């Protein structure tokens, strides 16, 4: 006799990319995808800052700064 079960598919990744409509918490370190490059920056006062505190206007998606997995 066979039993059907549904096994969930889980994608493992250190980064969870989000759209620019989703906003991170204030003063969060983020990675910013500009379409051409991925740069590091911060989210402050409703804006994404990168490269010497320049406001990043061309933004396709962002992710929180990666954290090392804990054993």
HELIX and SHEET records of a PDB file:
SHEET    1   A 6 UNK A  18  UNK A  19  0                                        
SHEET    2   A 6 UNK A  61  UNK A  64 -1                                        
SHEET    3   A 6 UNK A  28  UNK A  33 -1                                        
SHEET    4   A 6 UNK A  38  UNK A  44 -1                                        
SHEET    5   A 6 UNK A  47  UNK A  50 -1                                        
SHEET    6   A 6 UNK A  54  UNK A  55 -1                                        
END                                                                             
